[in-house]
Amino acid sequence: MSKNPLSTRRWPRGQTMSEYALILATIAAILVSLYTSAGTIVATLVSKVGPLL
């Protein structure tokens, strides 16, 4: 008797949607922190250059 290939359950390979969501949330948090720190750096540079104009 041969086994039915459709009856055996295999675990999915690759990443699941929840793992993709975690990766996306991590990237978003990194981008927000970089955007915030870049804004602070630009504000500091503008305040230093402003009096020279």
C-alpha positions as CSV (number, residue, x, y, z in Angstrom):
1,M,0.0,0.0,0.0
2,S,1.5,3.4,-1.0
3,K,1.1,6.5,1.1
4,N,-1.0,9.4,-0.2
5,P,1.4,12.3,-0.6
6,L,-1.4,14.8,0.2
7,S,-2.1,13.2,3.6
8,T,1.3,13.8,5.1
9,R,1.6,17.2,6.7
10,R,4.8,19.0,6.1
11,W,6.0,22.0,8.0
12,P,6.1,25.1,5.9
13,R,9.5,26.2,4.7
14,G,10.7,29.8,4.7
15,Q,9.4,32.7,6.7
16,T,5.8,33.1,7.9
17,M,3.9,36.3,7.8
18,S,4.5,37.0,11.5
19,E,8.3,36.8,10.9
20,Y,7.9,39.3,8.0
21,A,5.9,41.6,10.3
22,L,8.6,41.4,13.0
23,I,11.3,42.2,10.4
24,L,9.3,45.1,9.1
25,A,8.6,46.5,12.6
26,T,12.3,46.3,13.4
27,I,13.3,48.2,10.2
28,A,10.6,50.8,10.9
29,A,11.9,51.4,14.4
30,I,15.5,51.8,13.1
31,L,14.3,54.2,10.4
32,V,12.4,56.3,12.9
33,S,15.4,56.6,15.3
34,L,17.7,57.5,12.4
35,Y,15.2,60.1,11.2
36,T,14.9,61.6,14.7
37,S,18.7,61.8,15.2
38,A,19.2,63.2,11.7
39,G,16.7,65.9,12.5
40,T,18.6,66.8,15.6
41,I,21.9,67.0,13.7
42,V,20.4,69.1,11.0
43,A,18.9,71.5,13.5
44,T,22.2,71.9,15.3
45,L,24.0,72.6,12.0
46,V,21.4,75.2,11.0
47,S,21.7,76.9,14.3
48,K,25.5,77.1,14.0
49,V,25.4,78.4,10.4
50,G,22.5,80.8,10.9
51,P,24.5,83.5,12.7
52,L,27.2,83.4,10.1
53,L,24.7,84.5,7.4
